[in-house]
Amino acid sequence: MTEPTTLIFRASLRARLCRDIEVSSSSTLADLAEAIVAAFGFDLDHAYGFYSKLTGKLFDSPLRFELFADIEGSGSRSVKGTRVSTAFQKVGSAMTFLYDYGDEWRFRVELIGTGQAQPDANYPRIVSKIGKAPPQYPDIDDE
């Protein structure tokens, strides 16, 4: 029997602003989305999706995984029904995680490594933090 593995992702908002997050390889994209949002101190209160295009018009991505994929004719796959190991098949694989279609928080998510699950660890877990996360809802006076 093989030991459970983990996947380590880097979620970046921009250079020098990222979080490395380790998840179980059996986690879904919905689990990864929740971990990314929490790692940046945001509330999970908006729709989101993962897109194979890293720039440009994300909705033209050949591969799309969205929260509302079960709506007929969406052309995307389900985040709740897709494991991270299916969407990110090798180290170096990257996608755009678009959170909140109104404010358009665009995270570049890259699989940066793999590991062995530790019996006493809780997953997902933040492995590294670089930079201070911006507020999800900046003060209107700050704009």
N, C-alpha and C positions, 0 to 999 in steps of 0.2 A: 504494500500500500504506500503510495507516495504521500509525502508530507504536504500540508496545506501551504500554498504560496501566497505571496502578497505582490501587489503592483504599487510602484511609487510614481506619483504624478507631480509635475510642476505646473501649478496654475499661476499665470502671470497676467497682471493688468498692464504692466509696462516694464521696461528695464529697471532692475533694482526694486521691484515691487512684486513679490511672488510668495507663494506658499508651497512647500513640498508636503504631499499628503499620501500616506500609505493606507491602502485598502486591501481587503481580502479579494483574491482573484474571482471569487464567486459573487462579489458585489455587482449591483446593477448600475447603469448610468444614472438612475435616479438617486442612488446612494452616493455616488460621486458628486453629483450636483449639490446635494444637501451638505456634503462635507466641504466643498469649495465655498459655498455661501457662508457657512458657519466659520470657516477659517479666516474669512475677511470681516467677520463680525456683522454680517448682514442678516436680515430676517428673510426666511424663505416664504415670501408672500406674493410672488409673481411667477408667471409662466417662463419657461426656458427651453433651450434646445442645444444640441451638439451638432456642429456642421463641419463637413470635411474641408471646406474652403477656409483658408486662414486670413484672407483679405477679400475685399470687394463685396459683391452681393451674395451674402451668405445663403439666401433662400434659393440660389441657383446651384447650391452644392449638390454633387451627385449622390452623396450620402448624408442623410439628415435623420436625426433622432430627436423627437419632440415630445413634450409632455402630453399634448393632445393628439398623438398619432392615431388614436383609435377613431377619430372623426373621419368619416368616409371621404375618400378623395384627397387626403392630405399629402400623399406621396412620401410620407416619412415613416420611420420605424419608431417603435415605442421605447422610451427611456426606462420604463418600468419592467419591460420584458427583455431587455438587452443587457447582457453581462459586460462589464468593462473589458474582460479578456477577449470578447468578440469584437468590440468596436476598436480596441487598441491591441493589435495582434503582435506587435514587436516593439522593442525599445526604439525610441525615436519617432514613433507614430504620434501625430499631433492633430488636434481639431480645435475649432473655436467653440467655446461655451458662451452662448448668448443668454444672459440673465436679464429679465425685465425688458420686454420688447418696447416699452415706452422710453425708459432711460438708457437702454442699450449698453449694459455693462458687458464688454467683450473681453473674455479671458482666453488666453492661448493656453491650451492644456496639452502637455506632452508627457508621454510615458518615458520616464528617465531611468527606471531600474526595476528590478524584481528582488524579492527576498523570501525568506522562510517565515511563516507565521510563528510568533512566539506564544507559547501556551498561556502566559499571564498577561498578554497585551490585549487592549480593547481597540478594535478597528471600527471605523477609520480613525487615524490619528495623524496629528500634524508632526512632521519630522523636522521641518525648518521654516522659519519666518524671516523674510528679508523685506524691509521697508514698512512704513506705517500705512495701514489701510485707510483709504478715504472714508468719510461718512457715507452711508448708503443714501441718506436724504440730507444734502447740505442745507444749511440755513439759507433762506431766501435772501437775507441781508448780505450773505457772503458773495452773491452773484453779481 
